[in-house]
Amino acid sequence: MNANLQGNGNAVISSYVLTQSGTTSENMKSVLEAAFRCTLTDSRMRVTGAGYFGTCHLPASGTGLLRRYNISTSPLIAYAKQQKVELLQVTLTLPDAEIRETVPGTKSFSFPNRNSSLRLSDYLAALRFFSWRVDSIIPESIEVRVGYDSAAAQRRAFLLLAALLLPVFLAIWLRRRALSAQVHDKSSIWFSYLRYQQWMLNGSLVLWWASCETAHIGPFTQFLLQNSVPRLPWVPALVSTLLTWIPPVVVWIVCVIISHPVQEQLRGLQWTRKELALQAGYALSSALLPILLAVKGIGALARGDFRVAILLIFAALVVKFIARVKLQKVMGMQPQALTTGELRDTAFAMAQRLGVKLQQIYVIPAGKAQMANAFARTGNTIAFTDYLLQRMSRREVNYILGHELSHLRLKHLQKLSFAFVGSLFAGIFLLTALRAFLPPSPFFRYGILFSIMSLGPYFWSRRFEFAADAGAVEATGDPEAAISALFKLSSLNMHPLHWGKWSEKWLTHPSTLRRAQAIARKASIPIERVPEIARTAVQTDSHYVLPASAIAGNKILSTTKKTGNALQALLAMLSAIILTPTACALFVKLTHFSPPVQRLIYLGGFAAAVAAYLAVCNFLPVRKLRSLMPQLKAKVQSEGVQADAWNAVTVGLAPGPVPRTYEGHTHWDFGFSVPSLRPHLLLGGRNALCVAP
């Protein structure tokens, strides 16, 4: 008989009778139930010969942090004698715990070779093997004692508490140092503070995860909750996961709130503490939580639980989308499509020269962030902050445009993604291959993995910046504007012009001075002229003027809103298709109807999924359009159209011979019609106004 005792209080039990007797699985099942004092659930695994597989929840006794399980040998001995079996062998696999004892005792297995697999060593250390001849003296029962020492549990609790409080104390210390620094150049203090704060925040995650592994938070949680929720076996795993992720997220948010005076006094930002907390929460939710759900989904897929896997991966996509939209909203940095204007024309002309299939240009309102930046984005799009466009000349903006287009042309975004994934797998591979030669401390392993995952992608990111600078100068033929733009970016964002090579290894961008010197060398500009170019930054050139449609708040249907509506519609349709039949399947699983009724419920689930999908397709667009009408009336009011006073009626417009353009869109297909005026004038006059999408 083999029994694998798990941390959640369950046991996986198997038994074999190595004889030619007429034993059956049912007889063996009743014997095992009597021995373990539990009700067994048959496993789907089939065995040849006289064998049985099943699982049950073991009854436990004991107080505090010690559990006792009692296995009676009398039913086993009686059954063995009945089947004329001469030898009784019992193998127990004990759960992961600090105290693992059996009465009577037995020698545990171990490997004297240090280079043996740690996982195999742990497995053998959990084994307890008993062997008796049936006609010998056999103990009436085997008592299993599993649990934790109270003093050791308190030490682990102090370790976890220290892992949470240390980043908070460091955040307070960093804030005090930054605010008390007597330096005229605030940019160096601000940049140093940002750098150390980011290291501290990332380190807080690594510190907590390593502490959780050291304290065995997963097995300990399962041990505490195993008898509290026997009918909900997934609760201990859920609680363990929440304890692994929620506390460091809370600490991260607290540390960001602590940084509020520094951001206000050094950087001049006007974020409130609540806004900073929401930003940190949404940023982590859009990054960490989808990764967690995706990893759990992949694990469920590997176990063959396809329904759970699909739901988890679907949840990861939903969470990432919602968190990203909320983050943009709370920061006031929702992208606006640039559909007209000279900057758009210049961007597409340069993209054509470089062979880049540019899809769109976006303008992001910097708002309270006061960030001068530009981004190459997925989908071959580029975004500028309005703060940058308002303070940079055309020549400088052209260099930045060429820089981002070079990123797209050289596929740097995809390469960075590969570098990140490759660094992750390389770190895991090295730690696995060299595990026997490395210290067993989780803090060491997590630190090495974090370093590999950071240094690798950062190394390539810095190389990509030099390559994009060279591509931008080649595209514009204006190296002085490139140098001027780099120095101006540093000034606007309060970054120092130079930082050491050691600090640079932990940053995604080289220092401004190194980039400017590289541009000067490639353009045969004397290095001595670089400071002069920086001092006499391009000032005579004019700025790009943004059209009204690219300014936030001037459009009813911005690109962000249209994208959000499309994604919401997609998620709603996927929910109808996935969640409706899943709910029916879950209902069948939790009830005990006959097979014909179950098949009928499954058929009803398919019909309900089709009905839900059609309902979403029919009613969601109408709901979205109704929510736009008050905004539309307010906008046309400012344009001199009194929709309510003129008794205007909302109408849909059939396709016409010419495009109906409004807010830069040429497919405007409904609006307001004024019945008292001439109805045949559809656009451009006051009689009937096409002013709704």
Buried (B, 14 or more C-beta within 10 A) or exposed (E): BBBBBBBBBBBBBBBBBEBEEEBEBEBBBBBBBBBBEBEBEEBEEEEEEBBBBBBBBBBBEEEEBBBBBBBBBEBBBEBBEEBEBEEBEBBBBBBBBBBBBBEEEBEBBEEEEEEEBEEEBEEBBBBBEBEBEBEEEBEEBBBBBBBBEEEEBEEBEEBBEEBBEBBBEBBEEBBEBBEEBEEEEBBBBBBBBBBBBEEBBBBBBBBBBBBBBBBBBBBBBBBBBBBEBBEEBEBBBEBBBEBBBEBBBEBBBBBBBBBBEBBBEBBEBEBEBEBBBBBBBBBBBBEBBBEBBBEBBEEBBEEEBEEBBBBBBBBBBBBBBBBBBBBBBBBBBBBBBBBBBEBBEBBBEBBEEBEBEBEBBBBBBBBBBBBBBBBBBEEBBBBBBBBBBEBBBBBBBBBBBBBBBBBBBBEBBEBBEEBBEBBBEBBBEBBEEEBEEEEEEBBEBBBBBBBBBBEBBBBBBBEBBBBBBBBBBBBBEBBBBBBBBBBBBBBBBBBBBBBEEEEBEBBBBBBBBBBBBBBBEBBEBEEEEBBEBBEEBBEEBEBBEBBEBBEBEEBBBBBBBBBBBEBBBEBBBBBBBBBBBBEBBEBBEEEEEEEEEBEEBBEBBEEBBBEBBEEBEEEBEEEBBEEBBEEBBEBBEEEEBEBEEBEBEBBEBEEEEEEBEBBBBEEBBBBBBBEEBEEEEBBEEEBBBBBBB
